[in-house]
Amino acid sequence: ADRLNLDGDVMWTLTELVIPDAPHLRFPVYFGAGGRVRLNQKNPALPDNAFGVRVPFGLAVAPTETSIDAFIEIAPSLLVYPDIDVGSDFTLGIRMYPFSR
């Protein structure tokens, strides 16, 4: 890869969808705010490094008795250094919460 993105976000649950046929699953709808650091490793067409902010929005599926979830998320981003640049990320993933639930 030509670059490495490091993202860190704080998330807040807006609401949880209730699905009566899935009583052992939670469906939180969330948004967040965070930062991004982009490290350019090899591509001379890109700036050496960049940083900015991002605002993720997503939906997770979490079993009530475990500390993992699966999620789908979109996150608009704004890089502010060294140049202004906008973008967005689309992510499907699995998260583990080792110190909660």
Backbone as ProteinMPNN parsed JSONL, in Angstrom:
{"seq_chain_A": "ADRLNLDGDVMWTLTELVIPDAPHLRFPVYFGAGGRVRLNQKNPALPDNAFGVRVPFGLAVAPTETSIDAFIEIAPSLLVYPDIDVGSDFTLGIRMYPFSR", "coords_chain_A": {"N_chain_A": [[0.834, -1.184, 0.0], [0.35, 2.302, -0.557], [-0.051, 4.172, 1.416], [-0.905, 4.756, 4.867], [-3.707, 4.89, 6.881], [-4.63, 6.137, 9.987], [-7.161, 6.07, 12.229], [-9.156, 7.459, 14.804], [-11.958, 7.422, 16.845], [-14.674, 8.792, 18.77], [-17.677, 7.471, 19.837], [-21.251, 7.832, 19.818], [-24.389, 6.551, 20.748], [-27.273, 6.969, 18.925], [-29.85, 5.88, 18.795], [-31.539, 2.749, 19.358], [-32.503, 0.246, 17.202], [-35.438, -1.69, 17.36], [-36.179, -4.988, 16.978], [-38.576, -7.248, 17.018], [-38.46, -9.998, 16.4], [-35.867, -10.697, 16.926], [-34.767, -11.003, 19.721], [-32.361, -11.339, 21.118], [-30.495, -9.755, 20.031], [-28.941, -6.59, 19.567], [-29.394, -3.457, 17.918], [-27.752, -0.889, 17.468], [-27.822, 2.484, 16.355], [-25.514, 4.812, 15.375], [-23.331, 7.718, 15.761], [-20.304, 9.61, 15.365], [-17.244, 11.341, 16.255], [-14.001, 12.208, 15.255], [-10.458, 11.793, 14.648], [-7.996, 11.776, 11.997], [-4.988, 10.467, 10.815], [-2.851, 10.443, 8.155], [-0.382, 8.591, 6.756], [2.039, 8.823, 4.393], [3.66, 6.47, 2.513], [4.978, 5.569, 0.155], [4.162, 6.819, -2.222], [4.986, 9.262, -4.43], [3.286, 11.177, -5.496], [1.519, 11.968, -3.586], [1.065, 14.045, -0.627], [3.58, 14.115, 1.995], [2.666, 13.517, 4.689], [-0.522, 13.729, 6.36], [-3.238, 15.259, 8.186], [-6.5, 15.273, 9.773], [-10.063, 15.533, 10.288], [-12.914, 13.406, 11.008], [-16.292, 12.163, 10.613], [-18.077, 9.653, 11.548], [-20.962, 7.648, 10.705], [-23.235, 5.079, 11.502], [-24.539, 1.664, 11.615], [-24.886, -0.962, 13.846], [-24.778, -4.475, 14.681], [-25.296, -6.354, 17.433], [-24.858, -9.095, 19.523], [-26.574, -9.642, 22.592], [-25.254, -10.856, 24.734], [-22.505, -10.851, 24.353], [-19.245, -9.37, 23.719], [-18.789, -8.27, 21.196], [-19.371, -6.763, 17.969], [-20.881, -6.406, 14.727], [-20.602, -4.171, 12.001], [-21.748, -1.526, 9.808], [-20.664, 1.315, 8.105], [-20.401, 4.774, 7.256], [-18.201, 7.448, 6.671], [-17.7, 10.719, 6.387], [-14.853, 12.754, 5.664], [-12.417, 15.28, 6.438], [-9.462, 16.495, 5.507], [-7.026, 18.619, 6.845], [-4.404, 19.429, 6.829], [-1.522, 18.842, 4.907], [-2.861, 20.245, 2.988], [-6.211, 21.285, 2.172], [-8.628, 18.791, 1.897], [-11.315, 16.726, 0.943], [-13.18, 13.749, 1.649], [-14.503, 10.396, 1.825], [-15.229, 7.455, 3.717], [-16.193, 4.061, 3.46], [-17.186, 1.407, 5.387], [-17.225, -1.997, 6.327], [-17.294, -4.061, 9.078], [-15.956, -5.758, 12.029], [-16.039, -5.389, 15.499], [-14.387, -5.616, 18.661], [-14.942, -5.412, 22.111], [-12.998, -5.359, 24.616], [-13.03, -4.549, 27.321], [-15.596, -4.089, 28.251], [-19.164, -4.4, 28.686]], "CA_chain_A": [[0.0, 0.0, 0.0], [1.095, 3.555, -0.642], [-0.249, 5.006, 2.593], [-1.549, 4.143, 6.02], [-4.628, 5.779, 7.594], [-4.907, 5.809, 11.384], [-8.361, 6.793, 12.636], [-9.644, 7.266, 16.167], [-13.266, 8.058, 16.957], [-15.545, 8.637, 19.935], [-18.995, 7.171, 19.287], [-22.45, 8.002, 20.642], [-25.554, 5.853, 20.211], [-28.439, 7.829, 18.72], [-31.023, 5.086, 19.153], [-31.419, 1.334, 19.034], [-33.653, -0.306, 16.492], [-36.028, -2.837, 18.041], [-36.715, -5.99, 16.057], [-39.176, -8.229, 17.925], [-38.067, -11.37, 16.069], [-34.453, -10.891, 17.289], [-34.659, -10.455, 21.078], [-31.01, -11.465, 21.66], [-29.615, -8.878, 19.263], [-29.129, -5.144, 19.655], [-29.123, -2.781, 16.656], [-27.521, 0.53, 17.729], [-27.528, 3.452, 15.3], [-24.56, 5.68, 16.061], [-22.503, 8.683, 15.05], [-19.106, 9.872, 16.141], [-16.317, 12.388, 15.827], [-12.657, 11.714, 15.489], [-9.339, 12.32, 13.885], [-7.33, 10.909, 11.031], [-3.606, 10.728, 10.433], [-2.509, 9.693, 6.938], [1.063, 8.494, 6.594], [2.417, 8.454, 3.04], [4.816, 5.599, 2.608], [5.737, 5.359, -1.075], [3.63, 7.477, -3.406], [5.478, 10.643, -4.508], [2.224, 12.09, -5.928], [0.761, 12.381, -2.405], [1.884, 14.729, 0.386], [4.267, 13.182, 2.893], [1.744, 13.13, 5.747], [-1.679, 14.626, 6.448], [-4.16, 14.957, 9.278], [-7.786, 15.94, 9.668], [-11.169, 15.072, 11.127], [-13.913, 12.565, 10.351], [-17.566, 12.049, 11.329], [-18.703, 8.399, 11.125], [-22.358, 7.304, 10.97], [-23.328, 3.663, 11.211], [-25.483, 0.733, 12.226], [-24.209, -2.165, 14.326], [-25.562, -5.625, 15.136], [-24.531, -6.859, 18.573], [-25.525, -10.024, 20.43], [-26.673, -9.033, 23.92], [-24.413, -11.538, 25.729], [-21.093, -10.87, 23.964], [-18.604, -8.062, 23.62], [-18.42, -8.005, 19.807], [-20.458, -6.373, 17.076], [-20.596, -6.225, 13.304], [-21.125, -2.846, 11.689], [-21.626, -0.887, 8.5], [-20.415, 2.703, 8.481], [-19.889, 5.75, 6.301], [-17.545, 8.516, 7.439], [-17.107, 11.85, 5.673], [-13.622, 13.217, 6.293], [-11.837, 16.537, 5.991], [-8.049, 16.674, 5.831], [-6.768, 20.054, 6.977], [-2.97, 19.694, 6.683], [-0.965, 20.131, 4.52], [-3.829, 20.904, 2.118], [-7.613, 20.931, 2.434], [-9.099, 17.721, 1.02], [-12.477, 16.027, 1.492], [-13.347, 12.382, 1.191], [-15.386, 9.596, 2.663], [-14.893, 6.04, 3.864], [-17.287, 3.118, 3.66], [-16.552, 0.31, 6.103], [-17.905, -3.146, 6.921], [-16.295, -4.593, 9.989], [-16.276, -6.401, 13.305], [-15.325, -4.768, 16.616], [-14.39, -6.31, 19.94], [-14.875, -4.513, 23.259], [-12.429, -6.259, 25.634], [-13.177, -4.066, 28.694], [-16.959, -3.623, 28.518], [-20.332, -5.283, 28.644]], "C_chain_A": [[0.878, 1.247, 0.0], [0.961, 4.421, 0.59], [-0.97, 4.213, 3.675], [-2.418, 5.196, 6.683], [-4.805, 5.26, 9.01], [-6.063, 6.698, 11.834], [-8.679, 6.474, 14.087], [-10.914, 8.067, 16.355], [-13.865, 7.849, 18.348], [-16.953, 8.488, 19.377], [-20.093, 7.396, 20.319], [-23.594, 7.265, 19.968], [-26.722, 6.832, 20.125], [-29.709, 7.138, 19.193], [-30.69, 3.625, 18.908], [-32.683, 0.893, 18.336], [-34.133, -1.541, 17.235], [-36.639, -3.751, 16.991], [-37.26, -7.127, 16.911], [-38.757, -9.673, 17.646], [-36.609, -11.671, 16.419], [-34.194, -10.355, 18.701], [-33.247, -10.517, 21.667], [-29.99, -10.631, 20.883], [-29.966, -7.423, 19.529], [-28.733, -4.542, 18.314], [-28.91, -1.282, 16.912], [-27.225, 1.317, 16.447], [-26.667, 4.521, 15.957], [-23.963, 6.735, 15.138], [-21.294, 8.957, 15.933], [-18.341, 11.064, 15.612], [-14.918, 11.889, 16.139], [-11.626, 12.364, 14.599], [-8.761, 11.279, 12.946], [-5.904, 11.4, 10.834], [-3.315, 9.844, 9.236], [-1.002, 9.758, 6.763], [1.362, 8.005, 5.184], [3.696, 7.64, 3.117], [5.648, 5.569, 1.326], [5.326, 6.227, -2.245], [4.099, 8.928, -3.479], [4.417, 11.642, -4.959], [1.399, 12.607, -4.757], [1.663, 13.161, -1.454], [2.501, 13.713, 1.343], [3.341, 12.642, 3.977], [0.601, 14.132, 5.775], [-2.451, 14.288, 7.713], [-5.428, 15.78, 9.122], [-8.794, 15.334, 10.614], [-12.113, 14.197, 10.304], [-15.142, 12.442, 11.239], [-18.269, 10.776, 10.846], [-20.171, 8.299, 11.551], [-22.507, 5.828, 10.655], [-24.437, 2.941, 11.938], [-24.7, -0.506, 12.609], [-25.236, -3.237, 14.658], [-24.735, -6.278, 16.227], [-25.353, -7.866, 19.362], [-25.489, -9.462, 21.848], [-25.706, -9.644, 24.926], [-22.934, -11.578, 25.363], [-20.539, -9.458, 23.877], [-18.052, -7.827, 22.21], [-19.63, -7.433, 19.074], [-19.945, -6.354, 15.646], [-21.234, -4.898, 12.92], [-20.945, -2.498, 10.223], [-21.585, 0.613, 8.781], [-19.99, 3.525, 7.268], [-19.342, 6.923, 7.11], [-16.995, 9.589, 6.502], [-15.858, 12.319, 6.417], [-13.141, 14.516, 5.658], [-10.393, 16.575, 6.45], [-7.757, 18.161, 5.843], [-5.291, 20.414, 6.853], [-2.354, 18.602, 5.838], [-1.865, 20.908, 3.571], [-5.228, 20.493, 2.555], [-8.029, 19.877, 1.404], [-10.285, 17.048, 1.704], [-12.548, 14.63, 0.907], [-14.361, 11.68, 2.049], [-14.896, 8.156, 2.658], [-16.189, 5.251, 4.001], [-16.649, 1.871, 4.255], [-17.572, -0.737, 6.52], [-16.897, -3.766, 7.863], [-16.872, -5.277, 11.203], [-15.421, -5.72, 14.36], [-15.421, -5.661, 17.841], [-14.207, -5.266, 21.031], [-14.323, -5.31, 24.435], [-12.685, -5.814, 27.074], [-14.594, -3.606, 29.011], [-17.956, -4.753, 28.387], [-20.182, -6.309, 29.701]], "O_chain_A": [[2.004, 1.233, 0.497], [1.775, 5.321, 0.799], [-1.555, 3.159, 3.428], [-1.935, 6.278, 7.016], [-5.097, 4.081, 9.214], [-5.957, 7.924, 11.821], [-8.491, 5.344, 14.538], [-10.948, 9.261, 16.057], [-13.591, 6.849, 19.011], [-17.379, 9.283, 18.539], [-19.903, 7.184, 21.517], [-23.753, 7.345, 18.75], [-27.11, 7.443, 21.12], [-30.532, 7.726, 19.895], [-29.661, 3.311, 18.311], [-33.792, 1.133, 18.813], [-33.323, -2.349, 17.69], [-37.504, -3.342, 16.216], [-36.482, -7.896, 17.476], [-38.707, -10.486, 18.568], [-36.159, -12.8, 16.224], [-33.482, -9.364, 18.863], [-32.963, -9.807, 22.632], [-28.781, -10.783, 21.058], [-31.133, -7.069, 19.694], [-27.836, -5.055, 17.644], [-29.794, -0.481, 16.607], [-26.478, 0.866, 15.579], [-27.049, 5.077, 16.987], [-24.072, 6.657, 13.914], [-21.268, 8.581, 17.105], [-18.746, 11.707, 14.643], [-14.684, 11.234, 17.155], [-11.89, 13.342, 13.901], [-9.001, 10.079, 13.08], [-5.655, 12.599, 10.703], [-3.511, 8.63, 9.294], [-0.421, 10.836, 6.638], [0.979, 6.894, 4.819], [4.687, 8.067, 3.709], [6.877, 5.546, 1.386], [6.098, 6.358, -3.194], [3.661, 9.751, -2.676], [4.623, 12.847, -4.82], [0.656, 13.578, -4.907], [2.88, 12.975, -1.459], [2.006, 12.594, 1.481], [3.245, 11.428, 4.16], [0.734, 15.25, 5.276], [-2.341, 13.185, 8.248], [-5.452, 16.815, 8.456], [-8.438, 14.704, 11.61], [-12.112, 14.241, 9.074], [-15.059, 12.596, 12.458], [-18.981, 10.812, 9.842], [-20.565, 8.794, 12.607], [-21.971, 5.356, 9.652], [-25.164, 3.511, 12.752], [-23.94, -1.044, 11.804], [-26.41, -2.944, 14.888], [-23.607, -6.707, 15.985], [-26.442, -7.533, 19.829], [-24.489, -8.874, 22.26], [-25.367, -8.979, 25.905], [-22.172, -12.289, 26.019], [-21.281, -8.478, 23.955], [-16.974, -7.253, 22.05], [-20.769, -7.6, 19.51], [-18.742, -6.293, 15.395], [-22.285, -4.537, 13.448], [-20.126, -3.076, 9.509], [-22.363, 1.125, 9.586], [-19.306, 3.029, 6.373], [-19.938, 7.339, 8.104], [-15.945, 9.397, 5.889], [-15.809, 12.287, 7.647], [-13.426, 14.804, 4.496], [-10.122, 16.676, 7.646], [-8.193, 18.888, 4.95], [-4.956, 21.596, 6.78], [-2.689, 17.443, 6.081], [-1.659, 22.105, 3.367], [-5.405, 19.476, 3.225], [-7.814, 20.044, 0.203], [-10.258, 16.826, 2.914], [-12.044, 14.366, -0.185], [-15.005, 12.293, 2.901], [-14.238, 7.706, 1.72], [-17.159, 5.728, 4.589], [-15.688, 1.336, 3.703], [-18.653, -0.404, 7.007], [-15.747, -3.976, 7.478], [-18.086, -5.367, 11.386], [-14.228, -5.497, 14.154], [-16.408, -6.37, 18.035], [-13.406, -4.343, 20.886], [-15.102, -5.891, 25.19], [-12.568, -6.637, 27.982], [-14.791, -2.819, 29.936], [-17.628, -5.884, 28.029], [-21.05, -7.168, 29.856]]}, "name": "protein", "num_of_chains": 1, "seq": "ADRLNLDGDVMWTLTELVIPDAPHLRFPVYFGAGGRVRLNQKNPALPDNAFGVRVPFGLAVAPTETSIDAFIEIAPSLLVYPDIDVGSDFTLGIRMYPFSR"}
